[in-house]
Structure formats: C-alpha cells, structure tokens
Amino acid sequence: MVIHRVSAVPHGCGIMDKILLNPHYNFDDPNNITCQAEVAAYDAAFTNKDEAALLDAEKLALKGASGYAIGVSVESPWGENKVLSAQTGEGGQDVVKKEITVKPGFMLSLQRHRGRKELWEVKSGTLTVISDGERIEVNAGDHISLPKGNVHCMNNVHDTPVTVVETQTGFCREADNVRLVDFNGRPTIPLATATEARSAILYAEMHQEIEKKFGCDIKPAVMLTTSEYRQIVEELKTA
C-alpha cells in the first residue's frame, strides 16, 4: 500500500484522503449514499435551526412519532433501550434518560452527536467504552461522561448483560445519531478525522475480539487494523 500524507481537516477532508481513511467503506452502496445525504441534510437543518426540517428528520428516525415515547421498550439486535423520562428545559436544553441493556458479545454503532452530551451510569455488568480513540472499562457503580461531539460506543465483551442509565443533555433527538461504523451492518457515513479513525481501529479490534469469543454474523473490518492503516492515521494526527 502506498502511504500518502493527509491533511487534518475536521469533517471535510479531500476525496483522496477520504478513500485512504475508509478502506472498509462501500461508497457505491445506495444505503450508504442515502445515509450520507440524510446526515448532510440534518447538519444543514441543525446549523440553520430549521425546526420544520429537524422535526421531519425526527419523525423519520422514530417511525412517525415526533418525540420519545416514555416507558416503551425498544428491542434492537444488541439489546434494548427504554425511555425513562424526557423533559425540555430552559433555553431548549432537553434532558432525556434511557435505560439501555447490551447483550453479551454485542456492540452499538460507533457514533457521535451534534447537539448533546451524555452521562453513562453502569448499573450492572462491565461496559467497555470507546471514547475519542480510547478504550475504557466502566464497572457497575461507576460512570463516564461524554462531551458533545465525542466519538463513542457502548460494547459488551463480557459474559453477562450490561445495564446502563444514559442521561442526555442538550438538543436531544434520535435523528442526531451519526453512525460511523456499525457492528450490525446498518448504513454509515465515511470517517473524516483522526479521532474517528482511531476510534474505528479500536472498534474493529473489539469486533474481532467478539467474533473470536462469541461468533457474529457481520465480519470485522480487518483492513482498519493493519499497520499500513495505522500509519495513515498517525500521519493524519501529526500533519
């Protein structure tokens, strides 16, 4: 592989740099193309404070609902989540609490949010967290804070379920989930920064760990774990 020096340009690197940063990504997949368009449209609506467009995006994300349904438990491939409370405070500061359970051998998507910070309080089990390129073990009784824009993921590499109470603060919308890599094969957008790429390397390594221990349907993106890719990311960090 030929290594090219790339420029550290947040969320907007050139086309060649994007290709180098995304050897795992199918740029021709129509679902990925749609995902990119939806994220770009939400970015514009968020920046312009276009309330009508933001509401339309939220209804799409919540399958017709305009806001969170308190008490309803939603099952996902990785486990389930239930909205415990949802309040809009002064100045548009929302506060949403969710109870999230992650099954053994599963990962949520690697993601970031534009409008909210999060606090994860682990109630049972051990949560393995990716946070801005770091791997952190959070045990029952402990918590971790994730600032707005943080690149993060919940993971369970252990043998028992993990239960987490997540408190979102800020502009809290389901549509404000930007997926970067996904264990369950859902569409994503390309990686664009060194922090996203370093986090994606950890994500791929953890995916390999889960595959070896538990088995899984979707194969890990092993191209993100090569020494060549690590050098590309290191050059992006130091450019």
Secondary structure in CASP SS format (residue, H / E / C, confidence):
PFRMAT SS
TARGET T0000
AUTHOR 0000-0000-0000
METHOD secondary structure of the structure
MODEL  1
M C 1.00
V C 1.00
I C 1.00
H C 1.00
R C 1.00
V C 1.00
S C 1.00
A C 1.00
V C 1.00
P C 1.00
H C 1.00
G C 1.00
C C 1.00
G C 1.00
I H 1.00
M H 1.00
D H 1.00
K H 1.00
I H 1.00
L H 1.00
L H 1.00
N C 1.00
P C 1.00
H C 1.00
Y C 1.00
N C 1.00
F C 1.00
D C 1.00
D C 1.00
P H 1.00
N H 1.00
N H 1.00
I H 1.00
T H 1.00
C H 1.00
Q H 1.00
A H 1.00
E H 1.00
V H 1.00
A H 1.00
A H 1.00
Y H 1.00
D H 1.00
A H 1.00
A H 1.00
F H 1.00
T H 1.00
N H 1.00
K C 1.00
D C 1.00
E H 1.00
A H 1.00
A H 1.00
L H 1.00
L H 1.00
D H 1.00
A H 1.00
E H 1.00
K H 1.00
L H 1.00
A H 1.00
L C 1.00
K C 1.00
G C 1.00
A C 1.00
S C 1.00
G C 1.00
Y C 1.00
A C 1.00
I C 1.00
G C 1.00
V C 1.00
S E 1.00
V E 1.00
E E 1.00
S E 1.00
P C 1.00
W C 1.00
G E 1.00
E E 1.00
N E 1.00
K E 1.00
V E 1.00
L E 1.00
S E 1.00
A E 1.00
Q E 1.00
T E 1.00
G C 1.00
E H 1.00
G H 1.00
G H 1.00
Q C 1.00
D E 1.00
V E 1.00
V E 1.00
K E 1.00
K E 1.00
E E 1.00
I E 1.00
T E 1.00
V E 1.00
K C 1.00
P C 1.00
G C 1.00
F E 1.00
M E 1.00
L C 1.00
S C 1.00
L E 1.00
Q E 1.00
R E 1.00
H C 1.00
R C 1.00
G C 1.00
R E 1.00
K E 1.00
E E 1.00
L E 1.00
W E 1.00
E E 1.00
V E 1.00
K E 1.00
S E 1.00
G C 1.00
T E 1.00
L E 1.00
T E 1.00
V E 1.00
I E 1.00
S E 1.00
D C 1.00
G C 1.00
E E 1.00
R E 1.00
I E 1.00
E E 1.00
V E 1.00
N E 1.00
A C 1.00
G C 1.00
D C 1.00
H E 1.00
I E 1.00
S E 1.00
L E 1.00
P C 1.00
K C 1.00
G C 1.00
N C 1.00
V C 1.00
H E 1.00
C E 1.00
M E 1.00
N E 1.00
N E 1.00
V C 1.00
H C 1.00
D C 1.00
T C 1.00
P C 1.00
V E 1.00
T E 1.00
V E 1.00
V E 1.00
E E 1.00
T E 1.00
Q E 1.00
T E 1.00
G E 1.00
F C 1.00
C C 1.00
R C 1.00
E C 1.00
A C 1.00
D C 1.00
N C 1.00
V E 1.00
R E 1.00
L E 1.00
V E 1.00
D C 1.00
F C 1.00
N C 1.00
G C 1.00
R C 1.00
P C 1.00
T C 1.00
I C 1.00
P C 1.00
L C 1.00
A C 1.00
T C 1.00
A H 1.00
T H 1.00
E H 1.00
A H 1.00
R H 1.00
S H 1.00
A H 1.00
I H 1.00
L H 1.00
Y H 1.00
A H 1.00
E H 1.00
M H 1.00
H H 1.00
Q H 1.00
E H 1.00
I H 1.00
E H 1.00
K H 1.00
K H 1.00
F H 1.00
G C 1.00
C C 1.00
D C 1.00
I C 1.00
K C 1.00
P C 1.00
A C 1.00
V H 1.00
M H 1.00
L H 1.00
T H 1.00
T C 1.00
S H 1.00
E H 1.00
Y H 1.00
R H 1.00
Q H 1.00
I H 1.00
V H 1.00
E H 1.00
E H 1.00
L H 1.00
K H 1.00
T H 1.00
A C 1.00
END
